[in-house]
């Protein structure tokens, strides 16, 4: 039931703080019960195996996600912005990390259709860059 509530929050809210309940909040779709599962999660949270941007156009059999809020400084303005740090965990336990509003938006939409992970059958996605003009690209997910 808790995962369903998280899915509704992710689906219905637009502000990152309102989705995750405040600064420093986080969300993990799975349950780390065994020592190996806890180790996998801790390693994914601290140091994902791969950068998602380095895996553009590669298929990922997504099983779980971890999302947390991080404060980033905009290089052009010096302004501090709260951003989503996301780790996708695939069916083999490989983790893919990024900081991306585009990926957060993709995940919200995917979960509105498929529900909140952990999925019995992984959802296969492919990271892509979407060009937004002015030399701006957004990382997104496409279902495969």
Residue pairs with C-beta under 8 A, 6 or more apart in sequence:
3 29
3 116
3 117
4 115
4 116
6 27
6 29
6 116
7 111
7 112
7 115
7 116
9 18
9 19
10 19
10 27
10 107
10 108
10 111
10 116
11 108
11 111
11 112
13 19
16 69
16 82
16 83
16 84
16 104
17 23
17 25
17 69
17 82
19 27
20 26
20 27
20 67
20 68
20 69
23 69
23 71
23 82
24 68
24 69
25 68
25 69
26 66
26 67
26 68
26 69
27 65
27 66
27 67
27 68
28 41
28 64
28 65
28 66
28 67
29 64
29 65
29 66
29 116
29 117
29 118
30 37
30 41
30 63
30 64
30 89
30 117
30 118
31 37
31 118
32 38
32 40
32 41
40 89
40 93
40 95
41 66
43 95
44 66
44 87
44 89
44 95
44 97
45 66
45 68
45 87
48 87
48 95
48 96
48 97
49 94
49 95
49 96
50 94
50 95
50 96
50 97
51 96
51 97
51 98
52 86
52 88
52 96
52 97
52 98
52 100
52 103
52 127
52 139
53 98
53 127
53 129
53 139
55 96
55 127
56 127
56 128
56 129
56 139
57 126
57 127
57 128
58 126
58 127
59 124
59 125
59 126
59 144
60 88
60 90
60 96
60 124
60 125
60 126
60 127
61 90
61 91
61 92
61 122
61 123
61 124
62 88
62 89
62 90
62 91
62 117
62 119
62 122
62 123
62 124
62 125
63 89
63 90
63 91
63 117
63 118
63 119
63 122
64 88
64 89
64 117
64 118
65 86
65 87
65 88
65 89
65 107
65 117
66 86
66 87
66 89
67 84
67 85
67 86
67 87
67 104
67 107
68 84
68 85
69 82
69 83
69 84
69 85
70 82
70 83
70 84
70 85
70 99
71 80
71 81
71 82
71 83
72 80
72 81
72 82
72 83
72 99
73 79
73 80
73 81
74 80
74 81
83 99
83 100
83 101
84 99
84 100
84 101
84 103
84 104
85 97
85 98
85 99
86 97
86 98
86 99
86 100
86 103
86 104
86 107
87 95
87 96
87 97
88 95
88 96
88 97
88 125
89 95
89 96
90 96
90 122
91 122
96 127
98 139
100 138
100 139
101 138
102 130
102 138
102 139
102 140
103 127
103 139
103 140
103 141
105 140
106 125
106 140
106 141
107 141
110 123
110 125
110 141
110 143
111 117
114 123
117 123
123 143
124 143
124 144
125 141
125 142
125 143
125 144
126 141
126 142
126 143
126 144
127 139
127 140
127 141
127 142
128 139
128 140
128 141
128 142
129 137
129 138
129 139
129 140
130 137
130 138
130 139
130 140
131 137
132 138
